[in-house]
């Protein structure tokens, strides 16, 4: 339990600022697209506006899809399980 808590605390420290930046960017996109002053981000807004921002930045999921075949994903999971549980 102690190692898990330390891991999660470290993770939270590392992702806090990127998370704030991402939520700010999503909030700004929401205000611009919906033409509202309040850009409060709801949980259901995240996938929608993330998709819009990815498309705006030229991200094409079809280009990365070949790297995530079912065989590659299963092999990756096997490696992860082996690393975690021996």
C-alpha positions in Angstrom: 0.0 0.0 0.0 2.8 2.5 0.8 4.5 2.0 -2.6 1.2 2.5 -4.4 0.6 5.7 -2.5 4.1 7.0 -3.3 3.6 6.1 -6.9 0.2 7.8 -7.1 1.5 10.9 -5.3 4.4 11.2 -7.7 2.1 10.6 -10.7 -0.2 13.4 -9.5 2.7 15.8 -9.2 3.9 15.0 -12.7 0.5 15.4 -14.4 -1.0 18.3 -12.5 0.3 21.1 -14.7 -0.2 19.3 -18.1 -3.8 18.5 -16.9 -4.5 22.1 -16.0 -3.2 23.2 -19.5 -5.3 20.6 -21.3 -8.4 21.6 -19.3 -7.8 25.3 -20.0 -7.4 24.5 -23.7 -10.6 22.5 -23.7 -12.4 25.3 -21.8 -11.2 27.9 -24.4 -12.4 25.7 -27.3 -15.8 25.3 -25.6 -16.2 29.0 -25.1 -15.2 29.7 -28.7 -17.4 27.0 -30.3 -20.5 27.4 -28.1 -20.0 31.2 -28.0 -20.5 31.3 -24.2 -18.6 33.1 -21.5 -18.6 30.2 -19.1 -16.2 27.5 -20.3 -16.8 25.2 -17.4 -15.8 21.7 -18.6 -18.1 18.9 -17.9 -17.0 15.2 -18.0 -18.9 14.7 -21.3 -17.1 17.7 -22.9 -13.7 16.2 -22.7 -14.0 13.5 -25.5 -15.9 15.9 -27.8 -13.5 18.9 -27.5 -10.4 16.7 -27.4 -11.5 15.3 -30.7 -12.0 18.7 -32.2 -8.6 19.9 -30.9 -6.8 16.8 -32.3 -8.4 17.4 -35.7 -7.4 21.0 -35.6 -3.8 20.0 -34.8 -3.8 17.5 -37.7 -3.9 14.3 -35.6 -5.1 11.4 -37.7 -5.8 8.3 -35.7 -5.7 6.3 -38.9 -1.9 6.9 -39.1 -1.2 5.5 -35.6 -3.8 2.6 -35.9 -1.3 0.2 -37.5 0.9 0.4 -34.4 -2.0 -0.7 -32.2 -3.1 -4.0 -33.8 -4.7 -6.5 -31.6 -1.5 -8.6 -31.6 0.7 -5.7 -30.6 -1.7 -4.7 -27.8 -1.9 -8.3 -26.5 1.9 -8.6 -26.5 2.2 -5.2 -24.8 -0.2 -6.4 -22.1 1.7 -9.6 -21.6 4.9 -7.6 -21.1 3.2 -5.2 -18.7 1.7 -8.1 -16.6 5.0 -9.9 -16.5 6.8 -6.7 -15.3 4.1 -6.0 -12.7 3.5 -9.5 -11.4 6.6 -11.5 -12.4 
